[in-house]
Amino acid sequence: MIRIKCPFCGERDHSEFTYGGDASIVYPALDASAEEWHDAVFLRENIRGMQSETWHHVNGCRMWLVVQRDTVTHEIRSVRPAHEATAKLFAASEEEVA
């Protein structure tokens, strides 16, 4: 069982989340060629080790998160909000608490 520590809800079972995919993918512009879109969507590396992934906390706060997870051991090194503005707000609120 994978346990993900949501920055907003605390530690939760992975069944509360939906896997969103590789967080390192840079998608092409909307007017890019079909070949560029094909490559971005379908050609993926099968990483063995640490990988950045997106996860959606569907049965919780509904936030998108970036999770650093080892694909072999499932160890999670870090979890942060996926959207930069949300990450800044979260960091500011953490500083106020400290």
C-alpha positions in Angstrom: 0.0 0.0 0.0 1.3 3.5 -0.9 0.7 6.3 1.6 0.8 9.8 0.2 1.2 12.8 2.6 -1.0 15.4 1.1 0.2 18.9 2.1 -3.4 19.9 2.8 -5.0 16.8 4.2 -2.2 14.8 5.8 -1.1 11.2 5.2 -3.7 9.2 3.2 -4.0 5.9 1.4 -3.3 6.0 -2.4 -6.8 4.8 -3.1 -8.0 8.4 -2.4 -5.9 9.6 -5.3 -5.9 9.2 -9.1 -2.5 8.8 -10.9 -2.1 11.6 -13.4 1.2 10.5 -15.1 4.7 11.7 -15.5 5.1 15.3 -14.2 8.2 16.0 -16.3 6.4 16.0 -19.6 6.4 19.2 -21.6 3.5 19.3 -23.9 3.8 21.1 -27.3 1.9 24.2 -28.3 -1.8 23.6 -29.2 -1.0 24.3 -32.9 1.9 21.8 -33.0 2.0 19.0 -35.6 0.2 15.7 -35.0 3.7 14.0 -34.9 4.8 16.3 -32.0 1.6 15.6 -30.1 1.9 11.9 -30.8 5.4 11.9 -29.4 4.4 13.9 -26.3 1.4 11.7 -25.5 2.6 8.2 -26.4 6.4 8.0 -26.2 7.4 7.7 -22.6 10.4 6.4 -20.7 9.8 3.6 -18.3 11.9 5.1 -15.5 13.4 2.7 -12.9 14.0 4.8 -9.8 12.9 8.3 -8.7 10.2 9.9 -10.9 8.1 13.0 -10.7 4.4 12.1 -11.0 1.2 14.0 -10.8 -1.6 12.7 -8.5 -5.1 14.1 -8.1 -6.5 13.9 -4.5 -10.0 13.1 -5.8 -11.4 11.9 -2.5 -9.9 14.7 -0.4 -9.0 18.3 -1.1 -9.2 17.7 -4.9 -5.8 19.3 -5.4 -3.2 18.2 -8.0 0.1 17.2 -6.5 3.6 16.5 -7.7 4.9 13.4 -6.0 8.6 12.3 -6.1 8.2 8.5 -6.0 10.7 5.6 -6.5 9.1 3.3 -9.0 10.9 0.3 -7.6 10.3 0.6 -3.8 7.4 3.1 -3.9 9.2 5.3 -1.4 7.9 8.8 -1.6 10.5 11.5 -1.1 8.4 14.6 -1.5 4.9 15.9 -2.2 4.1 19.4 -3.3 1.1 21.3 -4.9 1.3 21.0 -8.7 0.4 24.6 -9.5 3.0 27.2 -8.7 0.6 29.8 -7.3 -0.9 27.2 -4.9 2.6 26.1 -3.8 3.5 29.7 -3.0 0.3 30.2 -0.9 0.9 26.9 0.9 4.5 27.9 1.6 3.4 31.3 3.0 0.8 29.7 5.3 3.4 27.2 6.5 5.8 30.0 7.4 3.0 31.8 9.4 2.4 28.6 11.4 6.2 28.2 12.2 
